[in-house]
Amino acid sequence: MPLMEGECRSVVAETDRPGSYAVTWRTQDGAVAAGKLVLDSTALRLESGAPRGRRSALTLRYEDLAAVEMARRPEERILDRPTALVTRAERPLLALAAVDGPGALHELVERLADAIASAARG
């Protein structure tokens, strides 16, 4: 909606708004889960549903993450999809694949890398 003369509107920076992505991820035991990844101001949250309405969530603070990069080798991919690898301090890699396609994954990687770098700067 256009602004009328004398009106103003608050604008929230892109990095300040939470983002959510439909993803699959591979856990440390090799199992693949599906659900939603939410980027908020201090952490990423992986949420999944389960049979009989049970839900589970995993929250990872950005300060506990070391890096994120695109998987290079076929064995690193989830279901042969483009996959991002998240390095966690003293924990196994977390592999993420966006269900919405490679464009969504590249956006997710960029936003997550920015959040990790920001957390490292304190």
Residue frames relative to the residue before (quaternion, step in Angstrom):
aa qw qx qy qz dx dy dz
M 1.0000 0.0000 0.0000 0.0000 0.00 0.00 0.00
P 0.4177 -0.7190 0.4870 0.2672 3.63 -0.72 0.98
L 0.4690 -0.6634 0.5104 0.2819 3.53 -1.23 0.57
M 0.3809 -0.6800 0.5775 0.2430 3.53 -1.14 0.71
E 0.6590 -0.5031 0.3658 0.4230 3.58 -1.17 0.48
G 0.8019 0.2670 -0.2190 0.4876 3.55 -0.91 0.96
E 0.6064 0.5419 -0.3669 0.4516 3.63 1.23 -0.19
C 0.0843 -0.7666 0.6306 0.0870 3.53 -1.25 0.40
R 0.1710 -0.7759 0.6016 0.0822 3.51 -1.19 0.52
S 0.4645 -0.6594 0.5189 0.2831 3.56 -1.05 0.77
V 0.1268 -0.7755 0.6155 0.0615 3.55 -0.98 0.87
V 0.2376 -0.7644 0.5868 0.1220 3.56 -0.82 1.04
A 0.4688 -0.6784 0.4885 0.2851 3.56 -0.83 0.98
E 0.6309 -0.5663 0.3875 0.3621 3.54 -1.12 0.77
T 0.6999 0.4754 -0.2867 0.4493 3.60 0.90 -0.84
D 0.6380 0.5408 -0.3326 0.4357 3.60 1.20 -0.34
R 0.6639 0.4945 -0.3247 0.4574 3.59 1.12 -0.41
P 0.5013 -0.6433 0.4746 0.3312 3.53 -0.99 0.74
G 0.1740 -0.7636 0.6109 0.1160 3.54 -1.16 0.59
S 0.0852 -0.7825 0.6115 0.0809 3.54 -1.10 0.58
Y 0.1227 -0.7890 0.6020 0.0015 3.51 -1.10 0.83
A 0.3908 -0.6563 0.5851 0.2723 3.55 -1.12 0.70
V 0.0651 0.8251 -0.5498 0.1127 3.57 -0.60 1.16
T 0.2217 -0.6567 0.6778 0.2451 3.44 -1.48 0.04
W 0.0458 -0.7922 0.6074 0.0376 3.57 -1.16 0.54
R 0.3356 -0.7192 0.5767 0.1939 3.50 -1.27 0.56
T 0.3258 -0.7517 0.5493 0.1644 3.50 -0.85 1.07
Q 0.7161 -0.4701 0.3061 0.4154 3.54 -1.29 0.22
D 0.6808 0.4609 -0.3073 0.4792 3.62 1.12 -0.46
G 0.6116 -0.5921 0.3316 0.4067 3.59 1.30 0.14
A 0.5068 0.6421 -0.4299 0.3821 3.60 1.25 -0.13
V 0.2859 -0.7432 0.5812 0.1678 3.56 -1.10 0.76
A 0.1053 -0.7800 0.6162 0.0285 3.56 -0.90 1.01
A 0.2182 -0.7578 0.5998 0.1356 3.56 -1.25 0.44
G 0.3097 0.7449 -0.5550 0.2029 3.54 -1.12 0.65
K 0.6463 -0.5012 0.4181 0.3954 3.51 -1.12 -0.79
L 0.1902 -0.7311 0.6435 0.1236 3.53 -1.12 0.80
V 0.1046 -0.7870 0.6076 0.0241 3.56 -0.84 1.04
L 0.1870 -0.7455 0.6303 0.1097 3.56 -0.92 0.98
D 0.0053 0.7857 -0.6186 -0.0057 3.57 -0.70 1.03
S 0.7836 -0.3863 0.2099 0.4390 3.58 -1.20 -0.12
T 0.8171 0.2435 -0.1221 0.5081 3.64 1.03 -0.59
A 0.8164 0.1295 -0.0272 0.5621 3.59 1.18 -0.36
L 0.3377 -0.6607 0.6044 0.2900 3.51 -1.35 0.14
R 0.1595 -0.7816 0.5994 0.0663 3.54 -1.09 0.74
L 0.1773 -0.7529 0.6276 0.0886 3.54 -0.95 0.98
E 0.0496 -0.8031 0.5935 -0.0181 3.56 -0.70 1.13
S 0.0278 0.7924 -0.6091 0.0207 3.54 -0.96 0.85
G 0.3768 -0.6826 0.5747 0.2485 3.50 -1.25 0.53
A 0.1626 -0.7711 0.6079 0.0966 3.53 -1.24 0.34
P 0.6885 -0.4525 0.3368 0.4559 3.58 -1.20 0.23
R 0.8247 0.2096 -0.1973 0.4868 3.54 -1.20 0.68
G 0.6735 -0.5667 0.2884 0.3770 3.56 1.08 0.76
R 0.4559 0.6709 -0.4739 0.3428 3.60 1.18 0.15
R 0.1412 -0.7789 0.6074 0.0659 3.53 -1.01 0.84
S 0.1015 -0.7703 0.6234 0.0878 3.50 -1.20 0.54
A 0.0950 -0.7885 0.6063 0.0406 3.54 -1.19 0.55
L 0.1212 -0.7512 0.6457 0.0638 3.52 -1.16 0.71
T 0.1129 -0.7963 0.5932 0.0365 3.58 -0.73 1.08
L 0.0589 -0.7883 0.6125 -0.0075 3.55 -0.86 1.06
R 0.3341 -0.7478 0.5408 0.1916 3.57 -0.61 1.14
Y 0.5663 -0.6190 0.4225 0.3430 3.58 -0.99 0.82
E 0.6356 0.5445 -0.3381 0.4304 3.60 1.01 -0.72
D 0.6713 0.4738 -0.2969 0.4865 3.62 1.23 -0.33
L 0.6220 0.5128 -0.3358 0.4871 3.57 1.31 0.05
A 0.3275 -0.7767 0.5108 0.1692 3.57 -0.94 0.88
A 0.7988 -0.1428 0.1450 0.5661 3.61 0.92 -0.83
V 0.1355 -0.7418 0.6441 0.1284 3.52 -1.37 0.21
E 0.0856 0.7901 -0.6005 0.0879 3.56 -0.98 0.88
M 0.5636 -0.5865 0.4530 0.3649 3.55 -1.23 0.38
A 0.4995 -0.6353 0.5003 0.3108 3.57 -1.06 0.79
R 0.2726 -0.7835 0.5423 0.1328 3.57 -0.96 0.86
R 0.7493 0.3871 -0.2052 0.4966 3.58 0.99 -0.82
P 0.6041 -0.5947 0.3906 0.3590 3.61 -1.02 0.74
E 0.6688 0.5136 -0.3130 0.4370 3.61 0.97 -0.76
E 0.6132 0.5441 -0.3488 0.4542 3.60 1.24 -0.27
R 0.5909 0.6110 -0.3525 0.3914 3.58 1.22 -0.46
I 0.3565 -0.6794 0.5945 0.2406 3.52 -1.32 0.46
L 0.8485 -0.0997 0.0244 0.5192 3.55 -0.71 1.15
D 0.6328 -0.5838 0.2946 0.4146 3.57 1.08 0.88
R 0.4768 0.6459 -0.4505 0.3905 3.60 1.19 0.51
P 0.5964 -0.5012 0.4493 0.4373 3.58 -1.20 0.33
T 0.0783 -0.8281 0.5528 -0.0503 3.55 -0.79 1.09
A 0.2588 -0.7318 0.6095 0.1615 3.55 -1.13 0.72
L 0.2301 -0.7561 0.5998 0.1247 3.54 -1.12 0.76
V 0.1638 -0.7839 0.5959 0.0596 3.55 -0.76 1.11
T 0.2518 -0.7642 0.5809 0.1229 3.55 -0.72 1.15
R 0.1043 -0.7899 0.6039 0.0228 3.54 -0.81 1.11
A 0.5665 -0.6015 0.4405 0.3510 3.57 -1.07 0.73
E 0.8689 -0.0719 0.0063 0.4897 3.56 -0.81 1.12
R 0.6189 0.4785 -0.3570 0.5104 3.59 1.12 0.70
P 0.6037 -0.5502 0.4131 0.4027 3.59 -1.18 0.36
L 0.6283 -0.5239 0.4174 0.3958 3.55 -1.26 0.45
L 0.2455 -0.7145 0.6323 0.1716 3.52 -1.22 0.59
A 0.1704 -0.7848 0.5900 0.0836 3.60 -0.72 1.05
L 0.0727 -0.8007 0.5945 -0.0128 3.57 -0.93 1.03
A 0.0157 -0.7703 0.6372 0.0188 3.58 -1.04 0.79
A 0.3602 -0.7318 0.5381 0.2125 3.57 -0.87 0.97
V 0.4349 -0.6957 0.5133 0.2517 3.55 -0.92 0.96
D 0.6686 0.5332 -0.2910 0.4290 3.58 1.09 -0.73
G 0.6807 -0.5146 0.2853 0.4364 3.59 1.21 0.10
P 0.7344 -0.4619 0.2810 0.4104 3.54 -1.32 0.22
G 0.5930 0.5698 -0.3807 0.4228 3.64 1.03 -0.58
A 0.6629 0.4912 -0.2978 0.4803 3.55 0.95 -0.89
L 0.6430 0.5232 -0.3297 0.4518 3.59 0.99 -0.78
H 0.6569 0.5023 -0.3209 0.4616 3.61 0.91 -0.83
E 0.6245 0.5183 -0.3337 0.4796 3.60 1.04 -0.72
L 0.6464 0.5226 -0.3078 0.4630 3.57 0.94 -0.92
V 0.6596 0.5058 -0.3101 0.4615 3.60 0.87 -0.93
E 0.6600 0.5093 -0.3114 0.4561 3.59 0.90 -0.87
R 0.6873 0.4730 -0.2860 0.4712 3.59 0.85 -0.92
L 0.6576 0.5030 -0.3091 0.4680 3.59 0.99 -0.81
A 0.6328 0.5212 -0.3319 0.4666 3.61 0.97 -0.79
D 0.6425 0.5127 -0.3211 0.4703 3.60 0.99 -0.80
A 0.6649 0.5039 -0.3035 0.4603 3.60 0.95 -0.87
I 0.6388 0.5142 -0.3217 0.4733 3.60 1.01 -0.79
A 0.6652 0.4986 -0.3031 0.4658 3.59 0.91 -0.92
S 0.6476 0.5196 -0.3137 0.4607 3.57 0.97 -0.82
A 0.6574 0.5020 -0.3064 0.4711 3.59 0.97 -0.83
A 0.6419 0.5259 -0.3222 0.4555 3.60 1.05 -0.74
R 0.6531 0.5048 -0.3109 0.4712 3.60 1.11 -0.64
G 0.4225 -0.7260 0.4440 0.3118 3.53 1.28 -0.38
